[in-house]
Amino acid sequence: MHPGEAVFVAQDLTKHYEMGEVTIEALRGVDLELRTGELVVLLGPSGCGKSTLLNILGGLDTASGGSLRYRGQDLTRAGERMLTRYRRNDVGFVFQFYNMIPSLTARENVAIVTEIAPDPLSPEEALSLVGLADRMDHFPSQLSGGQQQRVAIARAIAKRPSVLLCDEPTGALDSATSVSVLESLETLNRELGTTTALITHNQCIGGMADRVLHMSDGRIVNVTANPSRAAPRDLHW
Amino acid sequence: MSPPTPPAPPRAIFIGENMRALNRKLFRDLSHSKGQSFAIATVMAAGVMTLVVFVTALDALRFTQERFYDDHEFAHLFADLTRAPKQLESRIRALPGVRGVEIRVRAPVRVEVEGFPDPVRGEILSIPPGHPPEINRLYLRRGMLPEGSETAIAVNEVFAAAHGLQIGDTLRMVIRGQRVRLRVSAIVLSPEFVYQLAPGSLIPDYERYGVFWMSERVLSRAFAMEGAFNNVVLTLDGTVPEADVKAELDRLLARYGGLGAAGRDEQVSHRFLEEELSQIEAMTTVLPAVFLGTAAFLLHVLMGRMVRTQREQIALLKAFGYSNRAIAAHYASFSGLVVSIGVIAGVVLGARVAEGLARMYLTYFRFPDLDFRLRSGVLLLSAAVAGGAALVGAFSAVRQAASLPPAEAMRPAPPPTFRKTLLERSPLWGHFAQTSRIMFRNLSRHPLKAVFSVTAIACGCALLVVGSYQFGAVDHMLDIQYRVLMPMDAHLMFTDPVHERALGELRHPTGVRYLEGYRSVPVRVHQGFRSVQTSILGMEADSALRPLVTESGRRVPLPRDGLLMTDFLAEDLGLKAGDTVALEILEGRRRRVYAPLAGVVSEPMGVNLYMERRALNRLLREGPALSGVWMLNDAEQQEQLFQELAEVPALAGMSDMRQAERNVRAHIEGTTLGVMGVVLLLSFSISFAVVYNNARIALAERERELATLRVLGFSRGEVAWVLVAEVALLTTLAIPLGWLLGTGLARLLSKSMSMDLYRVPFHITPWTYSFSAAAILGASLISLLLMSRRVWRLDMVSALKSAE
């Protein structure tokens, strides 16, 4: 077990959506604890609720029941204003489709976050950390998918977030590019100590985590702790 | 034996039955973009409506005018003279090119209407003995023409209506100092007085000015014109140029005090009517062009976006076997549907409003009846013009949809390419927040769209500027005319010039506080080949009741010798201070005299010459004579005053200047409200539609980007600002452009409304600018409020799920 203090504590977390006349139970009671500096991989088939869990952890969505505390703060009761502040100051997001602002250059895509964060890295520092110092003035349309994803990672960590939440960050990338993206995430987790949760349906990525949470049908069904983390380039694709 | 081959299945033709699903998609798409479609249809409807309204109203008025003129033998030439024997008629008739002649007696009168205390002026025209007039024939609305009767009179309809006069009612009139009682025997209309205006007025006052007809025998006797005439009207047969007939007529009438004949183009009623018709004519192109152009642009933007977002659907349909033509037809019918809604709404509204507008014109211009027809040609024309605009707007998007190769369309569209803008070279760029950079780069990615948007909003703004300018300028003109140049309360006119001693007697009636006499004499100013008929006003050197001012408003005292002249006339004739002016006095012995031009004065109505009164008396070689009196009096005792003045036989007429001013202003206010309401609505719709479409499309195209900003920790307000800032920038650019455009149009309008009758000054107040800006901002604000609902409901989770 990772020795750090608890960043997230979730108890019996549930989430359901009303889709017309059908109710979809996305989370059916999740208990979870994430600790400082930990790198956790969430594994599971599509529709198992992992994205829903990540969205609730990141303050994009709120739970229907149960409790979720972030560093002692109750996120299940947080209002819109508080969630916005939480996203702005504490959480970094990385998505499958990069979510670049197409009209801003790499540097500006990072700057859009550093301009509103309290104690950010400079955009240049953040981009250097992901190895894109020489691409800073390129627009998204001038960057490859892997490069765009690394800009997204730089954008996510530039605010020095406590947690980094990645939803299928390599889902749209080939294996070689995926390795470089995962290496960036691993380095940042190790060097900055950012608690990182990573969603994937790719089993082998679990090897680089401290813990792997297996999800199925809205629940965490199995937790495995790796005795040692594998380097991304040593993972078997 | 092989089995018989089954008949080949019919080839699918993508119409009717087979298109059901596609048609359903059409209606769903329409309902999905109902806000934008509605906005486009509204602007289209406004364009079609203005086109239908103005073309139809113009058509109706022209047709009505032509028919009235033709059926009632509207004269081609009009001439006033002092007095000529009736025998002259045959010589006039013998002039080459003349078809018909009618000699008349024309007399100014004072009218007393029972129960109406204000002074009323008018003119009476004679009806020839034994038959109704053959030129400028009267349209008999009710009653019988007073051909032989001693005491019967025909009354122009507007005057009768203003006073509720019926056949059999009596009027008291003072003709040449003699009081007569007359009975209304007919209520008539005349092509000569379609627009009935008192001399020197700008706006009709039907209560205080009337035109009447009575038997020539009676009028001649009352006006001491027996065996003679002082007015003649002619129709021409077109074989000789009008100018030649006019020259011959002038030569013939010269020794009888002819004042120079006037063609229709100088006839007041005809001129005002033509002026108005040409303004409507200008409207038939300007307004529809602005609205239909904007609608085409908006349709272009909407269709372009629809084809972009439906790439995959288009590919799928093509993969299923729908032909390029079927796809093109599908998107074309979408625009067709939007346009049809606009056209139908425009035609229906237009048809309703057109008759209303034409009838509104009939309150100024009196015809027996309005020949209002909604011609199918006009409706077809409007639909065709609107359809043409739609074709221009939708063409590129439809072509794009048709030519999209299915395999390519299946792949998502490549990410939008952005370039650095020119603005980024400026040192300021570093200070812009990223959200502002997003805005600038988005605008500069589609510069043409931004330019069109700004131009369309600016047109809306310009329309408001011109609309409110008109009324502000007319108001300003009235201020100058009534408050500065004519501060008198009442104006009295003598039948014939009187000795200035009369002033002493006029001091006595109740409530008179101050008097100033003036002398007025008709003259013809000759300059080179040109000549203009006007009059010289002789008055006190520093008249308090008729001050003269320069264009900048500085007082100009009358010189001891020499003339002042309205600047418009001086410019028109190419005269400047120091030049000698050749004048033909059109009174008494028609001498030609010369006087130096001492300077020019500025005034918005009419053209005049001014002299010191005694200098004018000397020029006319007469004693200290007066033609009339200007007066200040107690407002509370005014009724009493006019009653007492009515007993003074030497007075040909009286005007209550304050009342005249109130009438004009009330009249203009009434028109202002209606017209401004329509202009406001039109401008509002155009600005609203453009802003709403821009914001709506920006939101649709960038939903994902905005959701990303929310995820990154931007608040709803901050995200909304990205959209608001864009609209705000467009609007901010559009408003000054609209002001500029509007000011230019106002200048043109002011130029086109400059003539000898009146000159609407170019006068735009800050109010006009702030009003137009406020209305545009209001329209933007409302469309943004509608938008903000969607920004508020922006769903981060679902916006992030899909690929670009």
Chai-1 contact restraints between the chains, C-beta under 6 A:
chainA,res_idxA,chainB,res_idxB,connection_type,confidence,min_distance_angstrom,max_distance_angstrom,comment,restraint_id
A,N55,B,V797,contact,1.0,0.0,6.0,A-B,restraint_1
A,L60,B,M796,contact,1.0,0.0,6.0,A-B,restraint_2
A,L60,B,V797,contact,1.0,0.0,6.0,A-B,restraint_3
A,D61,B,V797,contact,1.0,0.0,6.0,A-B,restraint_4
A,T84,B,S715,contact,1.0,0.0,6.0,A-B,restraint_5
A,R87,B,G713,contact,1.0,0.0,6.0,A-B,restraint_6
A,R88,B,G713,contact,1.0,0.0,6.0,A-B,restraint_7
A,F93,B,V711,contact,1.0,0.0,6.0,A-B,restraint_8
A,F95,B,L800,contact,1.0,0.0,6.0,A-B,restraint_9
A,F97,B,A803,contact,1.0,0.0,6.0,A-B,restraint_10
A,N99,B,T708,contact,1.0,0.0,6.0,A-B,restraint_11
A,I101,B,E705,contact,1.0,0.0,6.0,A-B,restraint_12
A,P102,B,P415,contact,1.0,0.0,6.0,A-B,restraint_13
A,P102,B,P416,contact,1.0,0.0,6.0,A-B,restraint_14
A,S103,B,F418,contact,1.0,0.0,6.0,A-B,restraint_15
A,S103,B,I438,contact,1.0,0.0,6.0,A-B,restraint_16
A,S103,B,R441,contact,1.0,0.0,6.0,A-B,restraint_17
A,S103,B,N442,contact,1.0,0.0,6.0,A-B,restraint_18
A,L104,B,Q434,contact,1.0,0.0,6.0,A-B,restraint_19
A,E108,B,Q434,contact,1.0,0.0,6.0,A-B,restraint_20
A,A111,B,Q434,contact,1.0,0.0,6.0,A-B,restraint_21
A,I112,B,Q434,contact,1.0,0.0,6.0,A-B,restraint_22
A,V113,B,L712,contact,1.0,0.0,6.0,A-B,restraint_23
A,F139,B,F418,contact,1.0,0.0,6.0,A-B,restraint_24
A,S141,B,P415,contact,1.0,0.0,6.0,A-B,restraint_25
A,S141,B,T417,contact,1.0,0.0,6.0,A-B,restraint_26
